């Protein structure tokens, strides 16, 4: 393992330690907590959601931002986007105020770990199994837009915004550990939706990875590349990976809806709106690439944006090769 990669791995392992230390010191201190609880421990036991936000703000927004400034790279938030939901789930599960149906809890834990493992694997595979290899391309574009003010604007655009997204879409986890309502048919529906989302996103990302890898090899050989991916799930949706990811979060919301927390739809709704904006950015980026612009325009005309559907009958256009 290269020195830089090892250094970044160590950084990635160290950055969550403040929250973990605080959790085991004041949220789950061990022993007879009721008899020995100090004022801070008692406050933590009474305010699980507020405490989650405070820890996120201090450990992710502030600490990750400072590390990003030191490294001139904000890659940590991308990596931890796949890990923080697991940490939040176990925070809610282990909190003293937690109450939950055993079956629903077990399913939520299993599903969240599988979702995280899939997304983490895809992230590291895309980055060539290197930690801190590069900034997200969207962050690079914003760096160019904000110029000299990027160092402090990044706190709001990269980190504080992530708190709204992650805490919001993970609210159903809080709902799961706030009710011991027995397992029911809507829990089955929620589970099936979550599984469908994970499976669709896995196959979509794997097909995309194979396509990118194939084109990279063709470039190295000096041979023409393929302008657009139109096989597998990508034949029926231009962004099946985004569709699968949204299914996962809306499926998780069904658990909250079943538990009487209908208002928590704001989490997956904000996430869907964000993915809608990212979809626009991605497609603009594709159309700026001269060698694939015409082929992608045809792809847009023939293929559904998110929800997989049968292709439209549009006259074929000879694809440009490069």
C-alpha positions as CSV (number, residue, x, y, z in Angstrom):
1,X,0.0,0.0,0.0
2,X,1.4,3.4,-1.0
3,X,2.4,5.8,1.7
4,X,-0.3,8.3,0.8
5,X,-3.0,5.7,0.7
6,X,-1.9,4.3,4.1
7,X,-1.9,7.8,5.6
8,X,-5.4,8.5,4.3
9,X,-6.6,5.1,5.6
10,X,-5.3,6.0,9.1
11,X,-7.0,9.4,8.9
12,X,-10.3,7.7,7.9
13,X,-10.1,5.4,10.9
14,X,-9.3,8.2,13.3
15,X,-11.8,10.8,12.4
16,X,-14.9,9.2,14.0
17,X,-13.2,8.5,17.3
18,X,-14.4,11.6,19.1
19,X,-18.1,10.6,18.6
20,X,-17.4,7.0,19.5
21,X,-15.5,8.1,22.7
22,X,-18.3,10.4,23.6
23,X,-21.0,7.7,23.0
24,X,-19.4,5.2,25.3
25,X,-18.5,7.8,27.9
26,X,-21.8,9.6,28.2
27,X,-24.6,7.8,26.2
28,X,-23.7,4.2,27.1
29,X,-21.3,4.6,30.0
30,X,-21.8,1.1,31.3
31,X,-22.6,0.0,34.8
32,X,-25.6,1.3,36.7
33,X,-26.2,4.4,34.6
34,X,-29.5,5.2,36.4
35,X,-27.8,5.4,39.8
36,X,-24.5,7.1,38.8
37,X,-25.7,9.3,35.9
38,X,-24.3,12.8,35.8
39,X,-26.1,15.7,34.4
40,X,-24.5,15.3,30.9
41,X,-25.4,11.6,30.8
42,X,-29.0,12.4,31.9
43,X,-29.3,15.0,29.2
44,X,-28.0,12.7,26.5
45,X,-30.6,10.1,27.6
46,X,-33.4,12.6,27.2
47,X,-32.4,14.1,23.8
48,X,-31.4,11.4,21.3
49,X,-32.2,13.3,18.1
50,X,-30.8,16.6,19.3
51,X,-27.6,14.9,20.4
52,X,-27.2,13.1,17.1
53,X,-27.3,16.5,15.4
54,X,-24.8,18.0,17.8
55,X,-22.3,15.1,17.3
56,X,-22.8,15.3,13.5
57,X,-22.1,19.0,13.5
58,X,-19.0,18.8,15.7
59,X,-17.5,15.6,14.4
60,X,-18.4,15.7,10.7
61,X,-19.1,19.3,9.8
62,X,-16.3,20.9,11.9
63,X,-13.7,18.1,12.1
64,X,-14.0,16.7,8.6
65,X,-13.9,20.3,7.2
66,X,-10.7,21.1,9.1
67,X,-9.1,17.8,7.9
68,X,-10.3,18.6,4.4
69,X,-8.6,22.0,4.5
70,X,-5.4,20.5,5.7
71,X,-5.4,17.8,3.0
72,X,-6.8,20.2,0.3
73,X,-9.3,17.4,-0.5
74,X,-12.8,16.8,0.8
75,X,-12.9,13.1,0.0
76,X,-13.8,12.0,3.6
77,X,-17.4,13.0,3.3
78,X,-17.9,10.8,0.2
79,X,-16.4,7.8,2.0
80,X,-18.4,8.4,5.2
81,X,-21.6,9.0,3.3
82,X,-21.8,5.2,3.1
83,X,-20.9,4.7,6.8
84,X,-22.7,7.4,8.7
85,X,-26.2,5.8,8.3
86,X,-24.8,2.6,9.9
87,X,-23.4,4.6,12.8
88,X,-26.7,6.5,13.2
89,X,-28.7,3.3,13.2
90,X,-26.6,1.8,16.0
91,X,-26.6,5.1,17.9
92,X,-30.4,5.0,17.9
93,X,-30.5,1.3,18.6
94,X,-28.2,1.5,21.6
95,X,-29.5,4.8,23.0
96,X,-31.1,4.4,26.5
97,X,-34.4,5.8,25.2
98,X,-34.6,3.1,22.5
99,X,-37.7,0.9,22.2
100,X,-38.3,-1.4,19.2
101,X,-39.9,-4.5,17.9
102,X,-37.2,-7.2,17.8
103,X,-38.0,-8.4,14.3
104,X,-38.1,-4.9,12.8
105,X,-34.9,-4.0,14.5
106,X,-33.1,-7.1,13.2
107,X,-34.3,-6.4,9.7
108,X,-33.3,-2.8,9.8
109,X,-29.8,-3.7,11.0
110,X,-29.3,-6.3,8.3
111,X,-30.6,-4.1,5.5
112,X,-28.6,-1.1,6.5
113,X,-25.3,-3.1,6.7
114,X,-26.0,-4.7,3.3
115,X,-26.8,-1.2,1.8
116,X,-23.6,0.2,3.3
117,X,-21.4,-2.7,2.2
118,X,-22.7,-2.4,-1.3
119,X,-22.2,1.4,-1.6
120,X,-18.8,1.3,0.2
121,X,-17.6,-1.4,-2.2
122,X,-18.8,0.5,-5.2
123,X,-17.1,3.7,-4.0
124,X,-13.7,2.1,-3.4
125,X,-13.9,0.1,-6.6
126,X,-14.6,3.3,-8.5
127,X,-11.7,5.0,-6.8
128,X,-9.3,2.1,-7.6
129,X,-9.2,1.0,-3.9
130,X,-7.3,4.2,-3.0
131,X,-8.3,6.4,-0.1
132,X,-8.4,10.1,-0.9
133,X,-7.5,9.6,-4.5
134,X,-9.5,12.6,-5.7
135,X,-12.3,15.1,-4.8
136,X,-15.8,14.6,-6.0
137,X,-16.1,16.2,-9.5
138,X,-19.0,18.4,-8.2
139,X,-16.7,19.7,-5.4
140,X,-14.1,20.6,-8.0
141,X,-16.6,22.5,-10.1
142,X,-17.7,24.5,-7.0
143,X,-14.1,25.2,-6.1
144,X,-13.7,26.8,-9.5
145,X,-17.0,28.8,-9.0
146,X,-16.1,30.1,-5.5
147,X,-12.4,30.7,-6.1
148,X,-10.7,32.2,-3.0
149,X,-13.8,32.0,-0.9
150,X,-14.0,28.2,-1.4
151,X,-12.1,27.4,1.9
152,X,-15.0,28.7,4.0
153,X,-17.9,28.2,1.6
154,X,-16.9,24.5,1.5
155,X,-18.1,24.3,5.2
156,X,-21.6,25.0,4.1
157,X,-21.8,23.5,0.6
158,X,-19.9,20.2,1.4
159,X,-20.5,19.6,5.1
160,X,-23.5,21.5,6.6
161,X,-25.6,20.5,3.7
162,X,-24.8,16.8,4.3
163,X,-26.2,17.1,7.8
164,X,-29.5,18.1,6.4
165,X,-29.5,15.2,3.9
166,X,-28.1,12.4,6.1
167,X,-30.0,13.2,9.3
168,X,-33.1,13.7,7.3
169,X,-33.1,10.5,5.3
170,X,-32.1,8.5,8.3
171,X,-35.0,9.7,10.4
172,X,-36.9,6.4,9.8
173,X,-34.1,4.7,11.8
174,X,-35.1,7.0,14.7
175,X,-38.7,6.0,14.2
176,X,-37.9,2.3,14.2
177,X,-36.2,2.7,17.7
178,X,-39.0,4.9,19.0
179,X,-41.9,2.3,18.8
180,X,-42.4,-1.3,19.7
181,X,-45.4,-1.7,17.5
182,X,-45.5,-5.4,16.3
183,X,-44.3,-6.4,12.9
184,X,-46.9,-6.2,10.2
185,X,-47.6,-6.3,6.5
186,X,-46.3,-2.8,5.8
187,X,-43.0,-3.9,7.3
188,X,-42.9,-6.6,4.7
189,X,-43.6,-4.1,2.0
190,X,-40.9,-1.8,3.3
191,X,-38.4,-4.7,3.5
192,X,-39.1,-5.8,-0.1
193,X,-38.8,-2.2,-1.4
194,X,-35.4,-1.8,0.4
195,X,-34.1,-5.1,-1.0
196,X,-35.3,-4.2,-4.5
197,X,-33.5,-0.8,-4.3
198,X,-30.2,-2.4,-3.1
199,X,-30.3,-5.1,-5.9
200,X,-31.1,-2.6,-8.7
201,X,-28.4,-0.2,-7.5
202,X,-25.9,-3.0,-7.3
203,X,-26.4,-4.3,-10.8
204,X,-26.6,-0.8,-12.3
205,X,-23.3,0.3,-10.7
206,X,-21.6,-3.0,-11.6
207,X,-22.7,-2.6,-15.2
208,X,-21.5,1.0,-15.2
209,X,-18.1,0.0,-13.7
210,X,-17.6,-2.7,-16.4
211,X,-18.5,-0.1,-19.1
212,X,-16.0,2.5,-17.8
213,X,-13.3,-0.2,-17.4
214,X,-13.9,-1.4,-20.9
215,X,-13.6,2.1,-22.4
216,X,-10.4,2.7,-20.3
217,X,-8.8,-0.4,-21.9
218,X,-9.9,0.7,-25.4
219,X,-8.3,4.1,-24.9
220,X,-5.1,2.5,-23.8
221,X,-5.1,0.3,-26.9
222,X,-5.9,3.3,-29.1
223,X,-9.1,1.8,-30.3
224,X,-12.6,3.5,-30.6
225,X,-14.6,3.8,-27.4
226,X,-18.3,3.2,-26.9
227,X,-20.1,6.6,-26.4
228,X,-23.0,5.5,-24.2
229,X,-23.9,2.6,-22.0
230,X,-27.2,1.1,-23.3
231,X,-27.1,-2.5,-22.1
232,X,-28.6,-4.2,-19.0
233,X,-30.6,-1.9,-16.8
234,X,-29.2,1.1,-18.6
235,X,-31.3,0.1,-21.6
236,X,-34.4,0.9,-19.7
237,X,-33.3,3.8,-17.5
238,X,-30.6,6.5,-18.0
239,X,-29.9,6.5,-14.2
240,X,-30.9,3.1,-12.8
241,X,-28.4,3.4,-10.0
242,X,-30.1,6.6,-8.8
243,X,-33.5,4.9,-9.1
244,X,-32.3,2.0,-7.0
245,X,-30.9,4.4,-4.4
246,X,-34.2,6.2,-4.1
247,X,-36.1,2.9,-3.8
248,X,-33.9,2.1,-0.8
249,X,-34.6,5.4,1.0
250,X,-38.3,5.4,0.2
251,X,-38.5,1.8,1.4
252,X,-36.9,2.8,4.6
253,X,-39.4,5.6,4.9
254,X,-42.3,3.0,4.8
255,X,-41.1,1.7,8.2
256,X,-41.6,5.2,9.6
257,X,-44.9,5.7,7.8
258,X,-46.2,2.4,9.3
259,X,-45.2,3.6,12.7
260,X,-47.2,6.8,12.4
261,X,-44.3,9.1,11.5
262,X,-45.6,10.2,8.1
263,X,-43.9,13.6,8.3
264,X,-40.6,11.9,7.8
265,X,-41.2,11.8,4.1
266,X,-39.2,15.0,4.0
267,X,-36.0,13.0,4.2
268,X,-36.4,10.9,1.0
269,X,-38.1,13.8,-0.7
270,X,-35.1,16.1,-0.2
271,X,-32.8,13.2,-1.3
272,X,-34.9,12.7,-4.5
273,X,-34.7,16.4,-5.3
274,X,-31.0,16.3,-4.8
275,X,-30.6,13.4,-7.1
276,X,-32.8,15.2,-9.6
277,X,-30.4,18.1,-9.6
278,X,-27.4,15.8,-9.8
279,X,-29.0,14.0,-12.8
280,X,-29.2,17.4,-14.6
281,X,-25.5,18.1,-13.8
282,X,-24.4,14.6,-15.0
283,X,-26.4,14.9,-18.3
284,X,-25.0,18.3,-19.0
285,X,-21.5,16.9,-18.4
286,X,-22.2,14.1,-20.9
287,X,-23.4,16.5,-23.5
288,X,-20.3,18.7,-23.2
289,X,-18.2,15.7,-24.4
290,X,-18.0,16.1,-28.1
291,X,-17.4,12.4,-28.9
292,X,-20.6,11.3,-27.2
293,X,-22.9,14.3,-27.4
294,X,-25.0,13.1,-30.4
295,X,-25.2,9.6,-29.2
296,X,-26.3,10.7,-25.7
297,X,-29.0,13.0,-27.2
298,X,-30.5,10.0,-28.9
299,X,-30.2,8.0,-25.7
300,X,-32.1,10.8,-23.9
301,X,-34.9,10.7,-26.5
302,X,-35.2,6.9,-26.3
303,X,-34.8,6.1,-22.7
304,X,-36.6,6.9,-19.4
305,X,-34.7,9.2,-17.0
306,X,-35.1,7.2,-13.7
307,X,-37.9,4.7,-13.7
308,X,-37.1,1.7,-15.9
309,X,-39.4,1.5,-18.9
310,X,-39.6,0.3,-22.4
311,X,-37.6,2.2,-24.9
312,X,-39.2,4.7,-27.4
313,X,-39.0,4.0,-31.1
314,X,-36.6,6.7,-32.4
315,X,-34.6,6.4,-35.6
316,X,-31.1,5.1,-35.0
317,X,-28.3,7.6,-35.2
318,X,-24.8,6.5,-36.2
319,X,-22.6,6.9,-33.1
320,X,-19.4,8.8,-33.4
321,X,-16.4,6.9,-32.3
322,X,-13.2,8.2,-30.9
